[in-house]
């Protein structure tokens, strides 16, 4: 049963990555995609799901450009919904999510040019 739908405005290309993860409570969905067709940027977009009317509302978007513009590999929420980790082919990025202000802030990043990240998870 489809309860909500979402159209993302980008075109895929070779090497394109799209990853998404529901928050532990099911109130939010994080979508990491990229790079876009120009190979210039990737993005992390956060949506809030409202169960009362089955709608998705975009609440935050972070554009990943420059040295972190690589194919998305994974996205994972921490169990308390305060952090989101994403991996690209050469980066591990950790964002803090402020649920009151509905903002994302980059709090940690690692770039590894000699190997590839494939996934991420919280323990």
Secondary structure as UniProt FT lines:
FT   TURN            14..15
FT   STRAND          17..22
FT   TURN            24..25
FT   STRAND          28..34
FT   TURN            37..38
FT   STRAND          41..50
FT   TURN            51..54
FT   STRAND          55..65
FT   HELIX           66..68
FT   STRAND          72..77
FT   TURN            79..80
FT   STRAND          83..88
FT   STRAND          91..98
FT   TURN            99..102
FT   STRAND          103..111
FT   TURN            113..114
//
